[in-house]
Amino acid sequence: MSFNLQSSKKLFIFLGKSLFSLLEAMIFALLPKPRKNVAGEIVLITGAGSGLGRLLALQFARLGSVLVLWDINKEGNEETCKMAREAGATRVHAYTCDCSQKEGVYRVADQVKKEVGDVSILINNAGIVTGKKFLDCPDELMEKSFDVNFKAHLWTYKAFLPAMIANDHGHLVCISSSAGLSGVNGLADYCASKFAAFGFAESVFVETFVQKQKGIKTTIVCPFFIKTGMFEGCTTGCPSLLPILEPKYAVEKIVEAILQEKMYLYMPKLLYFMMFLKRLHLAQDGSECLTEAMWDRAKDPGQAIRNSGLRSHYSLSL
Ligand SMILES: NC(=O)c1ccc[n+]([C@@H]2O[C@H](COP(=O)([O-])OP(=O)(O)OC[C@H]3O[C@@H](n4cnc5c(N)ncnc54)[C@H](O)[C@@H]3O)[C@@H](O)[C@H]2O)c1
């Protein structure tokens, strides 16, 4: 009897909280949430040497943040550093770091703590794509996908989360992908690494939430294709519904989501609906549509990797 009472109480609390969240979401869909001030915050961006990472750096430069830029590509990273200064950043620090190497991440993280201070916004953005069918993909490349796209997040969290917890202040940003929401033909290792990154970020959020570390925020970003060159050669099967995103648009949305402390950002908006279908177990339609869209007219899936930077930084045979 008392068990039933306990369960009913828990159910009512759960329903009450769900209703509150729904109302909150509806209100904030109409009224934009206030944006936080990130001037003076120490923002670390991995993969800052090109693409989204570079544009994110420029946006945070304009917002007055202190920038810590990491990339395996020294030249690209230094170029971003220069551009950030031109965009108004007064404190920019570029470090060459291979995020796939745990010891390297810990070593450079220690250097950052000594030379710059405690990172308060960590953006795990560095990524690579192999672009090969599962059975054709060499083991080393699949391991590298996991090392960069997922395991690097473990090491950066280990390095910077303790100070965020101590200060009860921080923001963890995971650049996952629409491929972290739905399996995609020809992207098995990439999808798996992006699912892992998503699950990890969500789990650590729950862990900090349960421990009442309310000052630590999380934003998980899942974009469809963006015109950065990473997936060059791939076209969308339904451009009106699932357009290939402009990098500038994607980065504005990401920064907006961080400033509004949104937990999830899917782009374009149709992805929310597709994921809703997936949760209703009408998944196949959603996944098929995504898959079709992803590789519809990609004549050579391997083309993606040739543009991903992987070849230049890791001498693996493709
Ligand atoms: N471009 C897209 O269509 C798309 C879509 C969804 C998600 N994403 C994700 O967005 C993120 C940024 O991608 P992008 O499109 O800007 O690609 P990009 O190739 O332009 O940038 C990736 C950056 O990561 C760096 N990098 C690669 N390996 C590294 C390592 N081991 N250590 C440090 N830096 C490393 C590269 O040098 C490069 O500067 C990635 O995580 C990617 O998976 C991209």
The ligand as a MOL file (V3000), in Angstrom:
LIG
                    3D

  0  0  0     0  0            999 V3000
M  V30 BEGIN CTAB
M  V30 COUNTS 44 48 0 0 0
M  V30 BEGIN ATOM
M  V30 1 N 30.6130 20.4190 -41.5370 0
M  V30 2 C 29.5380 19.6990 -41.2920 0
M  V30 3 O 28.7440 19.3910 -42.1810 0
M  V30 4 C 29.2510 19.2660 -39.8800 0
M  V30 5 C 27.9620 18.7980 -39.5690 0
M  V30 6 C 27.7070 18.3870 -38.2750 0
M  V30 7 C 28.6850 18.4400 -37.3150 0
M  V30 8 N 29.9200 18.8880 -37.6470 0 CHG=1
M  V30 9 C 30.9450 18.8940 -36.6100 0
M  V30 10 O 31.3830 20.2240 -36.4000 0
M  V30 11 C 32.7280 20.2230 -35.9340 0
M  V30 12 C 33.5510 21.1960 -36.7450 0
M  V30 13 O 33.6030 20.7330 -38.0780 0
M  V30 14 P 33.9170 21.6780 -39.3350 0
M  V30 15 O 32.8380 21.4680 -40.2990 0
M  V30 16 O 34.2490 23.0290 -38.8780 0 CHG=-1
M  V30 17 O 35.1890 20.9130 -39.9020 0
M  V30 18 P 36.6730 21.4190 -40.2150 0
M  V30 19 O 37.3850 20.2510 -40.8140 0
M  V30 20 O 36.6420 22.7010 -40.9570 0
M  V30 21 O 37.2660 21.7360 -38.7550 0
M  V30 22 C 37.7050 20.7400 -37.8900 0
M  V30 23 C 38.9290 21.2760 -37.1690 0
M  V30 24 O 39.3440 20.2680 -36.2270 0
M  V30 25 C 40.7550 20.1910 -36.2900 0
M  V30 26 N 41.2040 18.8750 -35.8210 0
M  V30 27 C 41.0880 17.6820 -36.4420 0
M  V30 28 N 41.6760 16.7260 -35.7140 0
M  V30 29 C 42.1700 17.3260 -34.6000 0
M  V30 30 C 42.8860 16.8690 -33.4740 0
M  V30 31 N 43.2210 15.5940 -33.3370 0
M  V30 32 N 43.2340 17.7520 -32.5220 0
M  V30 33 C 42.9280 19.0640 -32.6530 0
M  V30 34 N 42.2510 19.5540 -33.7000 0
M  V30 35 C 41.8800 18.7020 -34.6670 0
M  V30 36 C 41.1080 20.4110 -37.7560 0
M  V30 37 O 42.4700 20.7780 -37.9280 0
M  V30 38 C 40.1240 21.5100 -38.1180 0
M  V30 39 O 40.6710 22.7980 -37.8850 0
M  V30 40 C 33.2060 18.7770 -36.0430 0
M  V30 41 O 33.1270 18.1610 -34.7760 0
M  V30 42 C 32.2040 18.1460 -36.9760 0
M  V30 43 O 32.0910 16.7580 -36.7820 0
M  V30 44 C 30.2340 19.3150 -38.8950 0
M  V30 END ATOM
M  V30 BEGIN BOND
M  V30 1 1 1 2
M  V30 2 2 2 3
M  V30 3 1 2 4
M  V30 4 1 4 5
M  V30 5 2 4 44
M  V30 6 2 5 6
M  V30 7 1 6 7
M  V30 8 2 7 8
M  V30 9 1 8 9
M  V30 10 1 8 44
M  V30 11 1 9 10
M  V30 12 1 9 42
M  V30 13 1 10 11
M  V30 14 1 11 12
M  V30 15 1 11 40
M  V30 16 1 12 13
M  V30 17 1 13 14
M  V30 18 2 14 15
M  V30 19 1 14 16
M  V30 20 1 14 17
M  V30 21 1 17 18
M  V30 22 2 18 19
M  V30 23 1 18 20
M  V30 24 1 18 21
M  V30 25 1 21 22
M  V30 26 1 22 23
M  V30 27 1 23 24
M  V30 28 1 23 38
M  V30 29 1 24 25
M  V30 30 1 25 26
M  V30 31 1 25 36
M  V30 32 1 26 27
M  V30 33 1 26 35
M  V30 34 2 27 28
M  V30 35 1 28 29
M  V30 36 1 29 30
M  V30 37 2 29 35
M  V30 38 1 30 31
M  V30 39 2 30 32
M  V30 40 1 32 33
M  V30 41 2 33 34
M  V30 42 1 34 35
M  V30 43 1 36 37
M  V30 44 1 36 38
M  V30 45 1 38 39
M  V30 46 1 40 41
M  V30 47 1 40 42
M  V30 48 1 42 43
M  V30 END BOND
M  V30 END CTAB
M  END
